[in-house]
Amino acid sequence: MDGSPNRTFQVNELAHDPTVTFDPKVAKDYVTYAHRIAARGLVNSSVGGMVIRVAHPNHADGVCYAKPQGVSLEEVEEGDLVITDIPYGRILAGDRATTVGHQMNREILRLRPDVNAVIHLHHDEMIAFMAAGYETIRSFSLTYGYLMQKPAHYLPASINVEEDVGPIKTFIQDTNCIIMKRHGFTVLGRTVSEAYHRTCVLVSEIKRNIIVEQLCAANGRTPEYITDEELAHMYSHGDAVMYPKLVKTAG
């Protein structure tokens, strides 16, 4: 993603920028949400990751807080974090290399200026559900569509956008959730709070899929899905329902 004809920047190249310093609030938010994800039992070993984008006057795409290689989301502390640029993955603050998945997160941020947080997890139940032959995760709740606000995009097991980010540009504008079969999922949010709550509602919907399929198989019943038309309505009205504006009364 380096368009310069004279220089190619390297991922994890140490390029400390004295104007880029750690914001204690952002670092605290990172650790808080990383540990919340872990407390829900969604972290396996050191795999999975999260990034938070912060605006910066010297970097058009902003800068990106991330955990380094070898540190789990459940173990990460503020002193572990690094800050990278978004187009190239250079280390602007901190001194440890990022994971291979960081290039996927950076590419999502580069292509989606409305997104400021990305969470990627290797979720056991999702991987198992898709490996059992289910092609999509259906919705049964009245919360999923309003929170997710766009349909999930499904990638086959043969495509790994952590290693090759090229395909991301073909679908990322139309989704806030990437389902990566046999791998995990990636959830986007305008804030880290929104990305976290979208992660939580996705995990709940996956659990509901498994429970509903088991109960229907045991009782000979047919699952009652939220229809695609109903979901489309929920996607389009998500902000009005989830983030209603305060209305001032006269007087």
C-alpha positions as CSV (number, residue, x, y, z in Angstrom):
1,M,0.0,0.0,0.0
2,D,3.0,2.3,-0.4
3,G,2.4,4.4,-3.5
4,S,5.8,6.2,-3.4
5,P,7.9,5.5,-6.5
6,N,11.1,6.1,-4.5
7,R,10.6,4.3,-1.2
8,T,8.9,1.2,0.1
9,F,8.0,1.2,3.8
10,Q,8.2,-2.1,5.6
11,V,5.6,-3.5,7.9
12,N,6.8,-3.2,11.5
13,E,9.6,-0.8,10.4
14,L,10.6,1.3,13.5
15,A,9.7,4.8,12.5
16,H,9.2,6.6,15.8
17,D,7.3,9.9,15.4
18,P,7.8,12.3,18.2
19,T,4.4,13.8,17.5
20,V,2.7,10.4,18.2
21,T,2.4,9.7,21.9
22,F,0.2,7.4,23.9
23,D,-3.1,8.9,25.0
24,P,-3.8,7.4,28.5
25,K,-7.5,7.3,27.9
26,V,-7.3,5.4,24.6
27,A,-4.8,3.0,26.1
28,K,-7.1,2.4,29.1
29,D,-10.1,1.9,26.8
30,Y,-8.1,-0.7,24.7
31,V,-7.2,-2.7,27.8
32,T,-10.7,-2.4,29.3
33,Y,-12.4,-3.8,26.2
34,A,-9.7,-6.4,25.5
35,H,-10.3,-7.8,29.0
36,R,-14.1,-7.6,28.6
37,I,-13.8,-9.7,25.5
38,A,-11.6,-12.2,27.4
39,A,-13.9,-12.3,30.4
40,R,-16.6,-13.5,28.0
41,G,-14.5,-16.5,27.1
42,L,-13.9,-15.3,23.5
43,V,-10.1,-15.4,23.5
44,N,-8.0,-18.4,22.6
45,S,-4.3,-18.3,23.5
46,S,-2.6,-15.2,22.0
47,V,-4.6,-15.3,18.8
48,G,-7.2,-12.7,17.9
49,G,-6.7,-8.9,18.0
50,M,-8.2,-5.5,18.3
51,V,-7.3,-2.0,17.0
52,I,-8.5,1.5,17.8
53,R,-8.0,4.4,15.4
54,V,-7.2,7.9,16.7
55,A,-7.1,11.0,14.5
56,H,-3.7,12.7,14.1
57,P,-2.8,15.9,12.2
58,N,0.3,14.4,10.6
59,H,-1.3,11.2,9.5
60,A,-4.3,11.5,7.1
61,D,-5.7,8.1,8.0
62,G,-5.1,8.6,11.7
63,V,-2.9,6.3,13.8
64,C,-3.7,2.9,15.2
65,Y,-3.4,1.3,18.7
66,A,-2.7,-2.4,18.6
67,K,-1.3,-5.2,20.8
68,P,2.0,-6.7,19.7
69,Q,2.8,-10.3,18.8
70,G,2.8,-12.9,21.5
71,V,0.5,-11.0,23.9
72,S,-3.1,-12.2,24.4
73,L,-6.1,-9.9,24.6
74,E,-6.7,-11.3,28.1
75,E,-3.1,-10.4,29.2
76,V,-2.5,-7.2,27.4
77,E,-1.7,-4.1,29.6
78,E,-1.2,-0.5,28.6
79,G,2.6,-0.8,28.5
80,D,2.4,-3.5,25.9
81,L,0.6,-1.4,23.3
82,V,2.1,0.0,20.1
83,I,0.9,2.7,17.7
84,T,1.3,2.2,14.0
85,D,0.4,4.2,10.9
86,I,-2.5,2.8,8.9
87,P,-1.2,2.6,5.2
88,Y,2.1,0.9,6.0
89,G,2.1,-0.6,9.5
90,R,5.2,1.3,10.6
91,I,5.8,1.4,14.4
92,L,5.3,5.1,15.3
93,A,5.4,4.5,19.1
94,G,6.4,1.4,21.1
95,D,9.0,-1.1,20.1
96,R,7.4,-4.5,19.4
97,A,6.2,-6.0,16.1
98,T,2.5,-6.4,15.4
99,T,0.8,-9.7,14.3
100,V,0.1,-10.7,10.7
101,G,-3.6,-10.0,11.3
102,H,-2.8,-6.3,11.9
103,Q,-2.5,-5.7,8.2
104,M,-6.1,-6.8,7.7
105,N,-7.2,-4.5,10.5
106,R,-5.2,-1.6,9.0
107,E,-6.7,-2.2,5.5
108,I,-10.2,-2.1,6.9
109,L,-9.5,1.2,8.6
110,R,-7.9,2.6,5.4
111,L,-10.9,1.6,3.3
112,R,-13.6,2.6,5.9
113,P,-13.0,6.1,7.3
114,D,-16.2,5.7,9.3
115,V,-14.8,2.8,11.2
116,N,-12.5,3.4,14.2
117,A,-12.3,0.0,15.8
118,V,-11.9,-3.6,14.6
119,I,-12.2,-6.8,16.7
120,H,-11.0,-10.1,15.3
121,L,-11.6,-13.3,17.2
122,H,-11.2,-17.1,16.6
123,H,-14.6,-18.0,18.1
124,D,-15.0,-21.7,18.9
125,E,-18.8,-21.9,18.4
126,M,-18.7,-20.0,15.1
127,I,-16.0,-22.2,13.6
128,A,-17.8,-25.3,14.8
129,F,-21.2,-24.2,13.5
130,M,-19.8,-23.5,10.0
131,A,-17.7,-26.7,10.0
132,A,-21.0,-28.6,10.8
133,G,-22.2,-27.6,7.3
134,Y,-24.2,-24.4,8.0
135,E,-23.6,-21.8,5.4
136,T,-24.9,-18.7,7.1
137,I,-25.8,-17.4,10.6
138,R,-29.5,-16.7,10.7
139,S,-31.1,-14.1,13.0
140,F,-33.7,-15.0,15.6
141,S,-33.5,-11.8,17.8
142,L,-34.8,-8.3,17.6
143,T,-31.3,-6.9,18.5
144,Y,-28.9,-8.3,16.0
145,G,-30.1,-6.3,13.0
146,Y,-30.4,-3.0,14.8
147,L,-26.8,-3.3,16.2
148,M,-25.0,-4.8,13.2
149,Q,-26.7,-2.4,10.7
150,K,-25.3,-4.3,7.6
151,P,-25.4,-7.9,6.5
152,A,-22.5,-10.2,7.4
153,H,-20.0,-11.0,4.6
154,Y,-18.9,-14.7,4.3
155,L,-15.5,-15.7,3.2
156,P,-14.7,-19.3,2.2
157,A,-11.9,-21.1,4.2
158,S,-9.7,-20.8,1.1
159,I,-9.4,-17.0,1.4
160,N,-7.4,-15.6,4.3
161,V,-7.5,-11.8,4.2
162,E,-5.0,-11.6,7.1
163,E,-2.3,-12.8,4.8
164,D,-3.7,-11.2,1.5
165,V,-5.7,-8.1,2.1
166,G,-6.5,-7.6,-1.6
167,P,-10.0,-9.1,-1.5
168,I,-11.1,-6.7,1.3
169,K,-11.8,-3.8,-1.0
170,T,-14.4,-5.8,-3.0
171,F,-16.8,-6.1,-0.1
172,I,-15.9,-4.1,3.0
173,Q,-18.2,-1.1,2.2
174,D,-21.3,-3.3,2.5
175,T,-20.6,-5.0,5.8
176,N,-19.8,-4.5,9.5
177,C,-19.0,-8.2,10.1
178,I,-16.8,-10.7,8.2
179,I,-17.4,-14.3,8.8
180,M,-14.2,-16.3,8.0
181,K,-15.1,-19.9,7.8
182,R,-12.8,-22.3,9.8
183,H,-11.0,-19.1,11.0
184,G,-13.1,-16.7,13.0
185,F,-14.9,-13.4,12.6
186,T,-14.0,-9.7,12.3
187,V,-16.3,-7.0,13.6
188,L,-16.2,-3.3,12.8
189,G,-17.4,-0.3,14.8
190,R,-17.4,3.5,14.7
191,T,-16.2,3.3,18.3
192,V,-14.6,0.5,20.3
193,S,-17.8,0.3,22.3
194,E,-19.9,-0.3,19.2
195,A,-17.4,-2.9,17.9
196,Y,-17.6,-4.7,21.3
197,H,-21.4,-4.7,21.4
198,R,-21.6,-5.9,17.8
199,T,-19.2,-8.7,18.8
200,C,-21.4,-9.6,21.8
201,V,-24.7,-9.7,19.7
202,L,-23.0,-11.8,17.0
203,V,-21.8,-14.3,19.6
204,S,-25.3,-14.4,21.1
205,E,-26.8,-15.0,17.7
206,I,-24.4,-17.8,17.0
207,K,-25.3,-19.4,20.3
208,R,-29.0,-19.0,19.5
209,N,-28.5,-20.7,16.1
210,I,-27.0,-23.7,17.7
211,I,-29.7,-24.0,20.4
212,V,-32.6,-23.5,17.9
213,E,-31.2,-26.1,15.5
214,Q,-30.8,-28.6,18.4
215,L,-34.3,-28.0,19.8
216,C,-35.9,-28.2,16.4
217,A,-34.1,-31.4,15.5
218,A,-35.2,-32.9,18.8
219,N,-38.8,-31.8,18.4
220,G,-39.4,-32.0,14.7
221,R,-40.0,-28.3,14.4
222,T,-39.0,-25.7,11.9
223,P,-36.8,-22.7,13.0
224,E,-38.6,-19.3,12.9
225,Y,-36.0,-16.9,11.4
226,I,-36.1,-13.2,11.2
227,T,-36.8,-12.6,7.4
228,D,-34.4,-10.9,5.1
229,E,-37.0,-8.1,4.6
230,E,-37.3,-7.6,8.4
231,L,-33.5,-7.5,8.7
232,A,-33.2,-4.9,6.0
233,H,-35.6,-2.7,7.9
234,M,-33.6,-3.2,11.1
235,Y,-30.3,-2.4,9.4
236,S,-31.7,0.9,8.0
237,H,-33.2,2.0,11.3
238,G,-30.3,0.9,13.6
239,D,-29.2,4.3,14.7
240,A,-32.7,5.5,15.4
241,V,-33.3,2.5,17.7
242,M,-29.9,2.0,19.3
243,Y,-28.8,5.7,19.5
244,P,-32.0,7.8,19.7
245,K,-31.5,11.5,19.8
246,L,-32.7,13.5,22.8
247,V,-35.7,15.7,22.0
248,K,-35.9,19.0,23.8
249,T,-39.4,20.0,24.9
250,A,-40.7,23.6,24.7
251,G,-40.5,25.7,27.9
